[in-house]
Amino acid sequence: MDISLLITEYGYAALTIGSLAEGETITLLGGVAAHQGLLKFPLVVIAVALGGIIGDQLLYFLGRRFGNRILARFSGHQDKIDRAQRLIQRRPWLFVIGSRFMYGFRIIGPLLIGASRLPPTLFLPLNIAGAIVWALIFTTLGYVGGEVIGPWLHHFNQHLKHLVWLGIAVALVLGVRLWLKHRQKRQ
């Protein structure tokens, strides 16, 4: 199994699916793959942005439809929810684009935005702009990071083989140890 071939063949689809929700890690890896020449940088940005747009659109529409019921479960945080919804109404561009960069907020952010009844005609262009900026930044960080981990990735298959052999050796030692303990208890 050649990991490079798998990345080249299925990388863009994996990036799109992986970036539907919290896709920072997958986006960074996409940048590394682009640095290694396995994927093309512009297509990585497009795949990641597309996944981000689709994921946030789905969560936004979920928030428009069921947002109040979902948010009612968090009644202990109602003051924070109210503050966030006021911010969404005052500065929608800041909240829509900014929530994409707040770790752990990428899922609840679009739900809050949808529940705030921000019009879809305003959310969609802001979502697209935010996704493109986010994809460019994180793909670029991964691309630059590829300089650091690139030499290691060239030998990934070899490292993987070493890890598998190490795992087998550890499992074997533990198995023999358990067998000896069990045998000693029986005597």
C-alpha positions in Angstrom: 0.0 0.0 0.0 1.5 3.3 -1.1 0.3 6.2 1.0 1.4 8.7 -1.6 -0.8 7.1 -4.2 -3.8 7.1 -1.9 -3.3 10.8 -1.1 -3.0 11.7 -4.8 -6.1 9.7 -5.7 -8.4 10.4 -2.8 -6.9 13.5 -1.2 -9.3 16.2 -2.5 -12.4 14.2 -1.5 -10.9 13.4 1.9 -10.1 17.1 2.4 -13.7 18.2 1.5 -15.3 15.6 3.8 -12.7 16.3 6.6 -13.3 20.0 6.5 -17.1 19.8 6.9 -16.8 20.5 10.6 -13.6 21.4 12.6 -11.2 20.9 9.7 -8.1 22.7 10.8 -6.0 19.6 11.1 -7.1 18.1 7.8 -6.5 21.5 6.2 -3.0 21.7 7.5 -2.3 18.2 6.2 -3.7 19.2 2.8 -1.1 22.0 2.8 1.6 19.6 3.7 0.5 17.3 0.8 0.5 20.2 -1.6 4.1 21.1 -0.4 5.1 17.5 -1.2 3.7 17.7 -4.7 1.0 15.1 -4.0 -1.8 17.6 -4.4 -2.1 21.0 -6.1 -2.3 24.0 -3.7 -5.2 25.8 -5.4 -7.2 22.6 -5.5 -6.5 22.0 -1.8 -7.8 25.5 -1.0 -10.9 24.9 -3.1 -11.6 21.4 -1.6 -11.2 22.7 1.9 -13.2 25.8 1.4 -16.0 23.8 -0.3 -16.2 21.4 2.7 -16.3 24.4 5.1 -19.0 26.1 3.1 -21.2 23.1 2.9 -20.7 22.2 6.6 -21.5 25.7 7.8 -24.5 26.0 5.4 -26.0 22.8 6.7 -25.5 23.9 10.3 -26.9 27.4 9.5 -30.1 25.9 8.1 -30.3 23.5 11.0 -30.1 26.5 13.3 -32.8 28.3 11.3 -35.1 25.3 11.6 -34.4 23.9 15.0 -32.1 26.5 16.6 -34.4 27.7 19.3 -35.1 24.2 20.4 -31.4 23.3 20.4 -30.4 26.4 22.2 -33.1 25.9 24.8 -31.1 23.0 26.1 -28.4 25.4 27.1 -30.5 27.6 29.3 -27.7 28.0 31.8 -25.8 30.0 29.1 -28.8 32.1 27.9 -27.0 35.4 28.7 -24.1 34.4 26.5 -26.4 33.2 23.7 -28.3 36.5 23.9 -25.1 38.5 23.7 -23.9 36.4 20.7 -27.2 36.9 18.9 -27.0 40.7 19.5 -23.5 40.7 18.0 -24.7 38.7 15.0 -27.4 41.3 14.3 -25.0 44.3 14.8 -21.9 42.9 13.0 -22.9 39.8 11.0 -19.6 39.9 9.0 -17.5 39.8 12.1 -19.4 36.9 13.6 -19.8 34.8 10.5 -16.2 35.1 9.4 -14.8 35.2 12.9 -16.6 32.2 14.2 -14.7 30.1 11.7 -11.4 30.9 13.4 -12.6 30.3 17.0 -11.6 26.7 17.9 -14.6 24.6 19.0 -17.0 27.3 17.8 -17.3 26.2 14.2 -20.2 23.9 15.0 -22.2 26.1 17.4 -21.4 29.3 15.5 -23.5 28.6 12.4 -26.3 27.1 14.6 -26.4 30.4 16.6 -26.3 32.4 13.3 -29.2 30.4 11.9 -31.2 30.7 15.1 -30.6 34.5 15.1 -32.6 34.6 11.8 -29.8 36.3 9.8 -31.0 36.2 6.2 -29.6 33.5 4.0 -28.7 36.1 1.4 -26.4 37.7 3.9 -25.0 34.5 5.4 -24.1 32.8 2.2 -21.6 35.4 0.8 -20.1 35.9 4.3 -19.8 32.1 4.7 -18.0 31.8 1.3 -15.6 34.7 2.0 -14.8 33.3 5.5 -14.3 29.8 4.1 -11.9 31.0 1.4 -9.9 33.1 3.9 -9.8 30.3 6.4 -8.8 27.7 3.7 -6.0 30.0 2.4 -4.6 30.6 5.8 -4.6 27.0 7.1 -3.5 25.5 3.8 -0.6 28.0 3.6 0.4 27.1 7.2 0.4 23.5 6.3 2.4 24.2 3.1 5.0 26.1 5.1 5.0 23.4 7.8 5.7 20.9 5.0 9.3 22.3 5.0 9.7 21.0 8.5 8.0 17.6 8.3 8.6 17.0 4.6 11.8 15.0 5.0 10.0 12.7 7.5 7.0 12.3 5.2 9.3 11.0 2.4 10.1 8.1 4.7 6.7 7.6 6.2 6.2 4.1 4.8 9.5 3.1 6.3 8.5 4.7 9.6 5.2 3.0 9.5 6.8 -0.4 9.0 9.1 0.3 12.0 6.1 1.2 14.1 4.2 -1.9 13.1 7.2 -4.1 13.9 7.7 -2.3 17.2 4.0 -2.8 18.0 4.3 -6.5 17.2 7.4 -6.8 19.4 5.7 -5.0 22.3 2.6 -7.1 21.9 4.7 -10.3 21.8 6.6 -9.3 25.0 3.4 -8.4 26.8 1.8 -11.7 25.6 4.7 -13.8 26.9 4.7 -11.8 30.2 1.0 -12.4 30.7 1.4 -16.1 29.8 4.3 -16.5 32.3 2.3 -14.8 35.0 -0.8 -16.9 34.3 1.4 -20.1 34.2 3.1 -19.1 37.5 -0.3 -18.6 39.2 -1.5 -22.1 38.1 1.5 -23.7 39.8 
